[in-house]
């Protein structure tokens, strides 16, 4: 099995380095995926999109060939597009399945696939028809093959203009309504540039765009907004250009970081606390529940709750979050945010007729337009948000690699949890519906849930978030946040005392 590269089957997608999969393995993968969509998803047609990466055209061509051979019609956009535009294309073709050929924010040498069933429903490991990616992996190992030689239909699609119109309509941003607003857009040579810049041009904004040309070499650096060497030039440009605000997007355009005039990020949770007030209006106030991921800052949760919405903690993972939004849409859940700058929402198929249903997807164009509208209408709200975040002290999520002894990870994490429990922590390990949080939140002087009238003023609080990464092999992660620098350092130190012992014993490394 070692020569099959089984590690490419991740929790939420299929992803690997280009040089780690040869031509025979690619053909084997195309066959396995085509058989899965034909026999288990029962797809009659499939939407295929791709980003700007150097090696993804080959995958898009290979998948198109095998799907057609399997008798599945292909709706192909051959141009580089964002994952969000791909999702919108699947909304337009809701009876079709979908595959986006992308490796998101990873370095240039990576390739990958994000998978959807019809009705824009996510496919991941253990999620989707016949356990999703788990079944594809099984078919891949078995060397399943598409029999026969059908020649299903190929249709070229492009929903760029429809996508821009939809997002402007939904966000309430009209042509010319952002006139007089000076905005910087940083695309890191990813695939979202055209749709974002065209929409903001139509809205009349005074734009400066950086690295807008799709370039799979990613000459600016890895297309990841949290990598400082990649984003540093944009921060400098923000300071020197006297912009009102700015946005930075990752390689496939499904992450959007909001930048303050000095180039600092405004954390997603605090941005959510402002834009959520407009989101509520989309549903006529009939949906009032949102999700925030385990790393969400308590201050953000408190601010979001002040809008009158109910805030619920959710485990990390794009597919999982979207599936939960779909599952609980009828119960009033409408949006979610992750501190990695991912925003999710139950987007209406028809903004004028909500009875036609919703698709749980990401749309950075909508989020950017809505954030720009809110920024223009209430600058003071963003100035307050930035001031609030400067009162925080944070040990950003740091990893511990446990490849030498992965079986030690549960013991290690239990030890951290026991230490925090002994110190008086409130422990949160389940979601509101009883599902496993797949993480452990350990809170001090904080409630389990935040209400609209709850205040953090005058309270010294700490939150420790602990989880096993599902996108990397054998890795634990911790993040500590507090409104007191000494408390933040102290509780991070408690964790490090434990992890240091595992490192010293040779079970792990930093």
N, C-alpha and C positions, 0 to 999 in steps of 0.2 A: 504493500500500500504506500510505501514511502515515496514512490516515484509518481504518485497521482496528485500531489499537492492538495491534500485534503484540508489543509489549514485555510484555504481560501473561502471556505464556507463559514461565514461569520454569523453572529447572532442576528444582525439586522440586514445584511446584504452579502453579496459575494464579492471578494476583494483580494487582490494579490499584486505583487510586483510583476511587471510585464515579463521580465526575464526569468520568472519562476514558473512560467507555464509555456510549454512548447506547442507546436502546431497540432500534434496528435491529441494532447490534452484539451486544447481549445475545441477541436472537432468533437471530442467526447463530451465536453461540457455543452456545446450547442445541441447535440442530440438529446442529452439528458433533460435540458430545459424544454426543448420542443415537445418531447414525450410527456413531460409533466404538465405543460399547458394544454396539450391535446387530451390526455387521458384522465387527468385529475381536476384541472381547472375547468375543463370542457369549453375552452375558449374557441370562439368562431373567428375572432379577429383580435389583433394586438397592435397597440400603439408603441412605436419605438422612437426614442429620442436619444441624443448624445451630446456630451459637452465638448470642450475644446482640446482635450488631451490628445497627445500625439498618436497613441496606440488604440484609441477607441473606434475609429472608423472601421478597422478590421473586424472588431467584434460586432458592430452594428450590421456590417455586410454578412458576416457568418450567420448571425441569428436570423436575419431576413431570409437568407437562403433556406435554412432548415425549417423555419416556420412555414414558409410557402410549400416546401416539400411535404410537410406534415398536414397540409390542407388548411392552414390557418391564414386568413387574409392579413396582410401587413399594411398598417397606416404609418408611413415613415416620414419623419422630418429629418432630412439629411444634413441640415445646417446645425452649427453649435448653438444650443439653447440652454437655458437654466433648467434645473430640476423643477423649479416652480412653474415655468411655462409648460414643461412636460406634464405636470399634474393637471394644469388647466386643460391641456389637450385631451387628457383622459376624461376630464369632466365633460368636454364636448362630445366625446365618444364613449359614453359611460357604459355601454354594453360590451366594450372591448376590454381586454386585459392590457397590461402595459409593462414595458421594461425601459428604464433609463440607463444608458451606458455611461457611467461616471465613477470616479473615485473621490468625489467630493473635494475635501480640503487637503488630501494627501499629496505628497511630492509627485513630481512629473512622471516618475517611472511606474506609478501605480495605475491599475485598471480596475474596473468594478462594475457591478450591476445592482440597481435597485428595482424591486419587483412589485407588481400590482396585479390583483385579480380584477374582474369586472366590478363596476360600481365603485371604482377608485379605492378598493379595499387592500390593505397592506399584506404583503407576503414576507415572512421572516422565518427564523428558525423556530419551529413549533407554532407558527402563526400562519393561517391560510389553509386552503384545501390540502388534506392529507399531510398536515404538519409542515407545509411550506418548504423552506430550504432544506429541512431534514430529509424530505422525500426526494428532492433534487439530488442531494448528496448520495442517497441510497441508489438512485438511478445511475448516477455517475460512476459509482463503484461497480455496479452491475454491468456497466458498458451498454446501457439501453440504446437502441438505435431506432430511428424513424424508418419504417418500412415503406416500400413503394416509391413512387416518384410523381406525386401530385404537383400541380403548378398553380397554387392559389394566387389570388389577386394582390397586386402591389399598388397602393395609392399614396401619392405624395401629399402631405398636409403641411399647413403653416398657419397657426392661429395667433401670430404675433399681434396684429392689429386688434383682434377680438379680445386678447388678453389685456392689452393696454386699456381698451375701452371699459372692460369689466372692472378692472382695479380702480380706475378713476371714478367710475359710477359708484362703486361700493364704498370707497373712501370719502366720497363727497368732495373730491378735488376736481374743479371744473377747469376748462381751458383758460389760461391766463390768471388763475386764482392764486398762484404762487409768485406773481410778478413782484419784484422788489426784494425777493428773498435770495440771499447768496449762499449757494450750497456746493460743497465739494463731494464728488463721487469717486471712490477708489475701488477698482474692480480686480486688481491683482492679476490682470490678463486672463481672467476667467470668462465664463460664457454668458453672464447676465447683462453685459454692458448695453447692448442695443435696446432691449426692452425697457430698462430702467432710464437710460438717458433720453430715449424718445418720449417716454411718458412725462418726465420732468421738463423737457423742452416744451411739450404741448401745454403743460401747466404754467409756463411762463417764467420759470425760475432762472436766475442768473447762475449758470453752471460753470464749474471747472471740473473736467473729468481727467482721471489719471489711469493709465494702463488699461484703456478701454478695448484695445484690439485683442481679440482672443488669440492666445499664444500658448500652445501646449508645452513650450519650454519653461514657462513661468520664470522669465528672466528677472523679475522683481524679487523672486524668492518664493518659497512654498506658499500656495494660495490659501493661507490660513490667517485670519485676522488676529489670532492670539500670539503669533510669532512676531516678536518685536522687530526683528531685522526686516521683515516684510512690510510691516505697517509704519515703521518709524518715519520714512519720508513723507507719508501722508500726514502724520502728526505735525511735522515741521511745516508742511504746506498750510495746514489749518491755522497755525499760529501766525505765519507770515502773511497769509492772504486775507485775514480779518473776515472769515466766513461766519455766517450765522450758526451753521452746524454742518455736519458732514455724515456720510454713510460709507461703510466699507463692507464689501461682499467677498465671500469665499469662492473657491474654484468653480463650483457648480451653482453658485448663487442662491443657496437655500439658507444661508446665514447672513444676517444684516446687523452690523454694529453701528450704533449711533454715537457720533463724536461731538463733544462739546466744542465751543470756539477755541479752546486751548489745545485741542487734539485728544483730550482724555475721553475714554469711553464712558457713556452714561449707562449704567448696568441695565440689562434687559428688564429685570423686575420693576425697576423704578420707571422705565419708559412705559411698561405695561400698565402701571398704576395710573398713568395719564391717558393713554389711548383707549383703555378699557371703557372709559365713559362714553366714547363715541361708538365702540363696538356694541354696547348694550342696545343702542338705538337701531342697529341693523335688525335686531330680533324683536323690536317693539317692546323691549323690557321683559319679554317672556322667558328669556334664558338668562340665568343669573349665577351660574357656577363656572369657575375656572380652575385649571390645574397649574401648579408650579412644581418644578422638579426639586429633587432632594437638596440641591446646592443653593436653592433660592434663599436670598438673605432675609432674615426675619423682618428687617425694616421694610423691605419690598412687600412682603406678605401683609404687613400691617397697613401700608399705604394702599395696596390694591383693595383690601377689605373696606377701606373708608369710602369706596365708590358704591358700596352696598352689595357688592357681589360676595359670594361665598368662595373662599380659597381652599383648595384641597391639594395635599402633597401627592405627587405621582412619581413612580420610578422613572429612571432615565431610559432612553431608547426611542428613536423616532417612530418605529412601527408600533411599539407598545402604546405610546401616547396617542397616536392617531386611531388605533383600534379602540382605546378607551373612550376617546371623544365620540367615535361612531356609536359605540355601545350605549353610551349614556346621553346621547344627543336629546332623546325624547324626555330625559329627566332634567333637562335644563343646562347641561354642560355645553359651552360654546367655544372656549378657547383655552390655550395652554402656552406656557413659556418655559424655556430652558435657559439657564445662565450661560450656556454656550452660544447664545444669540440666535437660537431657533425659536420661532413663533408658530403656533398652530391654531387653526380655527375650523369650525364647521361652516364651510363656505356654502352659501345657497347656490344651487344650480341656476336659479332665476331670482335675482334680487327683488323683483316685483311680485313674485309669487312663491312664498316660502313653503307652500304645500308641496312643491315639486321635489323637496328634499335637500340634503346637504352632503357635501364631501369633506371629510376630515383631511386637510392637506396643509401645506406651507405655501405662502405667497409673500416673498420679500418685497415685491413691488407694491402690493397692497399695504404692507406694514410701513414701508418707507414713505409712501404717499400720505398715509394717515398720520404718521409721526410728523412729517413736514407740515401738514395742515395744523396739527395741534401745537407745534412749535411756533408757527406764525401767529396763531390765534391767542396763545397764552405763553409768552416767553417766560413769564414769572414762574410758571409751574415747573419749567425745566431748570431754571436757576435754583429753585428750591430743591429739586431732586438732586442736582449736583452738590449742593451744600450738604444735603443729608448724607450722601455717599461719602463725602470727605470726613464725616464723623465716624466712619467705620474703620476697623482694623481687621486685616484678613490675611491668613496664610492660605494663598491660593492652592487649589487642589494639587497635591503632590503625590507621586507614585512610589510604590515599593514593588520591585520585580522579584517574583518568587519562582522562577523557572526551575531552580535547583531542588525545590521541595514544595510543589503546589499543594500537597496534602496538608501542609502546615498553615495554609491561609485561614481556614475556619477557626483553628485554635488561636491564631494570632488575633483575629478580629473579636473572638469571644473574650479574649483577655482585655482588649481595649474596652469593650462594652462593660465588662465587670468593673474595671477601674472607674469608669465614668458613673456607673450605677452606685458604687461605693461613695463617690463624691457627691451624690445627690441628684444625678441627672434624671430628667424625664425622658424615657426611651420611646421612640416611635419606630415601629418596624412593619406596620401594615398600612395600606391605603384605606380610605373611608369606606370602600365597598368590601373590605376584608381581604383584598388581594395582597400578596407579599410585596413589600416595597422594594425588595431586592437591595436593600441598603439599611443602614441604621442611623437615625437622627438622635443625637444626644443633646438635650437642651437644658440650660440652666437659667432660672428666672424667666422662663418663656412658657406661654401656654401651648397646648397641642394644636389648637385652632385659633385663628384671629377673627374677632368680630369688628364691626364698623366703629364701635366706640372704645376699642382697646387702644391704650397708649403705652409707648415704650419710654416715654420721658421720665427721667429720674431713676431708671432701673439699670443696674449693671448686669448685662446678660452675655451669654456665650452659647454658640451652637457648634457642635462637632458633627460633621457628616462623614460617614464611613461606608465604602462600598467596594465590591469587586468589579473591575472594569469588564464589560462584555464585548468591547471592541478590540481589546488587546489580550494576549495570552498571559495567564498567571500573573495578574497585576492587581494589587490592592491600592485604593486611593483614599486620602483624607483631606478634608478642608475644615479650617477653623475660622470662625468669624465672631467678632465681638465689638461692642462699643467702647471697650477699654483696652489699650495696648498691652498692659501688663497681663490682663486675663487672657487675651488672645495668645500671647507668648507662653503663658503658663500651661494652658490646656494643650497647646501644640506640643509643648515639652513633655507632657504626660504620655502622649502618643509616641513621641520619638524615643522615650525611655524604653518602651516595649519593643518597638521595631528595631532599635539599635541592638538589642539582645539577639534578635533573630538574624540580623546581619552578621554580628560577631560569631554566631554559631555556624555561619555558612549556608543558612537556609534561604537568604535573600540578599539583594543589593539595591542601593538607591540609584 
